[in-house]
Amino acid sequence: MPTVKANQVRKGNVLILSGELYVCTDHEFRKPGKGSSFNQIKCKHLTTGSFKSMKMSTDETLEVAFLSTRPCTYSYPEGENHVFMDKENFELYYLNADLLGDKMRFVRDNQEVSVTFHEEIPISLELPAHVVLQVTEAEIAARGDTVSNDKKGAVCETGLTVRVPPYIESGEWIKVHTETGDFLSRADAPEA
C-alpha cells in the first residue's frame, strides 16, 4: 500500500489506521510558539462514523487506501442489505443498511449510482449532487396563500420527506439536493 507523510495528508484521503478505513475530514499544520511543529489530523471511520483525532510529526507516515469506484444499479432490498448490480459485469453486491445510513432515502429502484470498493469489497455509496424523485404524497396548500413563502410537506417514492412549494402536487417529479435534502426544482420524469 502507498504511504504518505503526515504533512501530505489532505481532506478526503482514505487512510488505513490499525487495519480500519478512515477518511480524513480535517488537516491542519500547527507551529506553536513553544515546542516543535505538528500536524493535527481528524478522521472519520468509514463504517461506524466514529471520529479520531491524531497529532503527528511531519516525518511520520500513514498508509493510504487504494479505492476504486464502479457504476452500479440499485436492484432491491434483501433483509438488512441492499443489492446493487455492476453495470459492466452484472455481478451483484450486497451493502449493509447500517453502512449506507440515510443515503438510501435518495435512491430509487433501477437508479444508477457509484459504489466504492476497497480490495474488491464494497464499502460505500456515492450519490450524485442531486436526484430526481417522484412525489407520492403532498399536503394540500391553502388556496390563494401566495403572499407568504411557506412550503408544504411532501413524501417522495423512497420515503424521503421534503418541504416543497405550494404548487407541487402528488405524482410530480422533483429534483432534490442529496447533501441537504432540500427541494431544488421541478423535473421531468427520468428515462427508464
N, C-alpha and C positions, 0 to 999 in steps of 0.2 A: 504494500500500500504506500502511496506517496505521503511524504511528511512535509510540513511547513514549519517555519519558525513562528513563535508566538506573535511577533510583530507583523507577520504577513497574513494572519487570520483576518477575514473580512466578514461582515454581516451576510448571512445566508449560506456560509460554508457549512457542510455537514461533516462533523468530526466524530472519530471513534474514541471514546473515553471509557476505559475499563470494559471494553467489549460491547459497549452500548452506543447507539447512534444519538448524537445531539446536534442541533442546528444552532449556529451562533446568532444570537439576537442583538448583541451589542459588543463593540470592541472599542477600548479607549486606552491610549498611551498616556501614562501619568509620570511626571517627574516632580516629586515633592521637593521642597526646599532642603530637607534633611534626609539623607539616605539615598539609595540607588533608585533608578527609574524602573518601572514595571509596566506590564500590560494587564489591564483589567478586562477579562473576557466573561460575558454572560451567555449561557447556553440553555436551550430548552430540549428536554428529552423528546424524541420523535413519537414514541408510543404512549408514554404516561403523561406527558405535558409538564412534568416537574422541572423546576429551574435549578441551575447550578451556576455558581459564580466562582471564578478562579483568578488568582493573582499569580502571574508568571513573569519570569525574567525574559529579556529579549532573546537569549540564546536557547531557551527551552524549545523543544519541538513537539508538535502534535500530529496525529495521524488523520489524514483527510480521507473520507469515504468516497469511493467511486460509485456514482449513481447514474442510472440510465432511465429514460422515460420512453414509454411506448403508447401509441394511440390505442385506446380500448373503447368498447361499447358496453354500457351498463345493460345487463340482461335481466336479473331478477334477484329478490331476496331469498335466502335459504337459511332458516333458523337465525343464528346470531351473525351470519355472514351475508355479504353482498357479492354477487357473482358478476365479473367483468370478462368480456371476451376480447382477446387480442385481435385487432383488425387485420394483421398480416398473416398469422399462422393459425388463427381460430382456436387458440388454446384458452382454457378457462382459468381465471384467477379468483381466489376467494379472499376477500378483505373483511376483517372483523369489524363489526359495527362500532366497537369502542375505539378502534384505530381511526375510523373515518370521522367520528364525532358528529357535528352538525352539518357537515358538508353534504350529506345525502338529502337535505331539505332542498338543495338546488339541482338535484339530478333526477331527471325523469327517465322512463323506460326508453331504451334504444338511443340514449344520448351519448355522443362521443366525448370522452374525457381523456386526460393523460394520467397514466398510472406510473409512479416512480418505483424503481426496483433497486435493491442493493443485493448483490450476489444472487441474482435471479429470484429473489424473494420480494413480492410486492409489499411496500412499506407505507405508501401514502397516495393520495389522490390530488391531482392538480386541477382546479377549476378554472374556466375562462374568467375574464373580468366581469362579464355579465352573462346571464342565461335568459332564455325565453320560456315562460311558463304560462299555462292556461289557468284562468281564474275559474274556480268551481263554485265558490260562494262569495257573494258580495252583499254588504249591508245596503239597505235602502237609504238613499240620501234624501234630505229634506228638499222638497221642490221649491225652487226659487232662491235657495240659500247660496247665492253666487258671490255675495259680498265678502264673506269670511273665507279664509284659505284653509278651511277644515278638510281633513281627509277622513275617509271611512275605512273600516276594516274589510279585508278580503282574504280568502283562503285559496291557495293555489293547489294544483293537482297533486303536489308532493306533500301537502300538509303545511307548507310554509305560510305563515300569517304575515301579510303586508298591509301597510297603510297606503291607500290609493286615492286619487282624486275622485270627486263625486260622479263623474261621467263614466267611470269604468263599471261595466256590467258583468254578470256571470257569463262565462263562455268566451270572453275575450282573451286575447294573448297579450301578455305584458313583458317588458324587459326589466329584470331585477339585478341589482348590483350584488355580486357574491360576497364582497368584503363586509358590507354594511347591512345587506338585506333590504335596501331601500328600493322603492319604485323609481324607475328611470323614465319609461315612456311606454306608449302602446307599441305593439309589434305585430308583424304578420305571422301566421302560423308557420312553424318550421317545416322544412321539406322532409318527407318521410324517408 
